[in-house]
């Protein structure tokens, strides 16, 4: 179930609504993309603000946006054979596009708040966050030339 792009997977998630509220599934231990549990944490990103670029060395991320709307930008250069092997895409997640984005380690990503109110990202990762475990680059780094963030 779900789409795949170079080991990155997009999985449709179930939502069940009633007059008392909504249950929004995130991940189960038998879900595609589940690689163990390290921690779960929330991050917010304000409207039109961008966080990134990051590339994790070990962390596998399962990203869900239960509130608001967030666009994820992916830059995959793991295949070093040629410049043409670089793969890029962007994926919109949010309450109206309720999906789980699984990003394996070794892939550059950034994300931008698209919703005008609260934009909430849940990451369910396979390891505990360690700031020494990832690489970061500025948004305008030449490696990402040609990626146009929404304005």
C-alpha positions in Angstrom: 0.0 0.0 0.0 1.3 3.4 -0.8 3.7 4.9 -3.4 7.5 4.6 -3.4 10.2 6.9 -4.7 13.8 5.6 -4.2 13.1 3.9 -0.9 10.9 6.9 0.2 7.4 5.7 0.7 4.1 7.4 1.0 1.4 5.5 2.9 -2.3 6.3 3.1 -3.4 6.5 6.8 -6.8 5.7 8.3 -8.9 8.4 9.9 -12.1 7.5 11.8 -14.5 10.4 12.7 -17.5 10.5 14.9 -19.5 13.2 16.5 -17.1 13.0 19.5 -13.9 13.5 17.6 -11.4 11.8 15.3 -8.9 8.9 15.6 -6.0 9.4 13.2 -3.7 6.4 12.8 0.1 7.0 12.5 2.0 3.7 12.3 1.9 0.1 13.6 4.8 -2.2 14.2 3.8 -4.2 11.0 3.5 -1.0 8.8 5.8 -0.5 5.8 8.6 1.9 7.0 8.5 0.8 10.6 12.2 0.1 11.5 11.9 0.0 15.3 11.2 2.7 17.8 13.6 5.3 19.1 11.4 8.2 19.8 8.4 10.2 18.7 8.4 14.0 18.6 6.4 16.9 17.3 7.8 19.9 15.4 5.9 23.0 14.2 6.8 25.1 11.2 5.2 28.5 10.7 3.5 29.6 7.5 6.1 30.1 4.7 9.0 29.2 7.0 11.4 26.5 5.9 13.4 24.0 8.0 16.3 22.1 6.5 18.4 20.9 4.8 19.2 17.8 6.8 20.5 14.4 6.0 20.4 11.7 8.7 23.2 9.1 8.8 21.1 6.4 10.7 17.7 7.8 11.4 14.7 6.5 9.5 11.8 9.0 9.8 8.1 8.4 9.6 6.6 11.8 9.1 2.9 12.6 9.6 1.1 16.0 9.5 -2.1 15.7 11.6 -2.7 19.5 11.8 -2.1 22.1 9.1 -0.2 21.5 5.9 3.5 21.0 5.2 5.4 20.5 2.0 8.5 18.2 2.2 11.3 18.7 -0.3 13.5 15.7 -1.1 16.9 15.7 -2.7 18.3 12.1 -3.1 21.9 11.9 -4.4 22.7 8.4 -3.0 23.4 7.1 -6.5 26.7 8.8 -7.3 27.0 7.5 -10.9 26.1 10.9 -12.5 24.4 14.2 -12.1 21.4 12.7 -13.8 21.0 10.2 -11.0 20.0 12.9 -8.5 16.3 12.6 -7.8 14.1 15.4 -6.5 10.5 15.6 -5.5 8.2 17.4 -3.2 5.3 16.0 -1.2 2.4 17.7 0.5 1.1 16.3 3.8 -1.7 17.6 5.9 -5.1 16.9 7.5 -6.6 17.0 4.0 -3.8 14.8 2.6 -3.4 12.5 5.5 -0.4 10.3 4.6 2.8 9.0 6.3 6.1 9.9 4.5 8.9 7.5 5.3 12.4 8.9 4.6 15.3 6.5 4.9 18.7 7.7 6.1 21.1 9.3 3.5 18.5 11.6 1.9 18.5 15.4 2.1 15.2 16.9 3.0 13.7 20.3 4.0 10.1 21.2 4.9 7.9 24.3 4.6 4.8 25.4 6.5 2.0 25.8 4.0 -1.0 26.2 6.3 -1.7 29.7 7.6 -2.4 28.4 11.1 -0.5 25.7 13.1 1.5 23.2 11.0 2.4 20.2 13.2 4.8 17.5 12.1 5.0 14.2 14.0 8.3 12.2 13.5 8.3 8.5 14.7 11.9 7.6 14.3 13.9 4.4 14.7 16.5 5.9 16.9 16.7 8.6 19.6 17.6 12.1 18.2 21.4 12.8 18.2 22.5 16.2 16.8 25.8 14.5 15.7 24.0 11.9 13.7 22.9 14.3 10.9 24.4 16.7 8.4 22.9 20.1 7.8 23.4 22.7 5.0 21.9 26.1 4.5 18.8 26.4 2.3 20.6 28.3 -0.4 23.5 25.8 -0.7 24.5 25.3 -4.4 23.7 21.6 -4.1 20.0 22.5 -4.0 20.1 25.0 -6.8 16.9 24.8 -8.9 14.6 23.8 -6.0 11.9 26.5 -5.7 10.2 26.8 -2.4 6.7 28.1 -2.4 6.4 31.8 -1.8 
